[in-house]
Amino acid sequence: MQTPHHYSTRITKTEDAKPRKKFPLVYIVLVLSFCTFAGSIWFSSYAKKVALQRQPVYERQKHQVQDEIHRLELEESTLTSVQRIRKIATELGMVEPTETSQVLWDK
């Protein structure tokens, strides 16, 4: 009878492979990712707390800016009104254009 040695010419090792030491690297990566995750949670909660504290200040400033914009829009509409421009033109002695001058001006 033949032994298994005769069936295969391939040499096999009977020694156990030495365990690799990559597990500490995996643990280090796991700890670093956990620390990054915990840091991001802390930072986002801190940023939210700061935003909630500053929100009334920002709202007040926003309303002040909006009020200023509305005031300037009213002032602009007053300054560019047709009645005001006609009044200034009359004070300066200007005359309103005739129909003929308007046609020439458009060309």
Secondary structure, 3 states (H helix, E strand, C coil): CCCHHHHCCCCCCCCCCCCCCCHHHHHHHHHHHHHHHHHHHHHHHHHHHHHHHHHHHHHHHHHHHHHHHHHHHHHHHHHCCHHHHHHHHHHCCCCCCCHHHHHHHHC
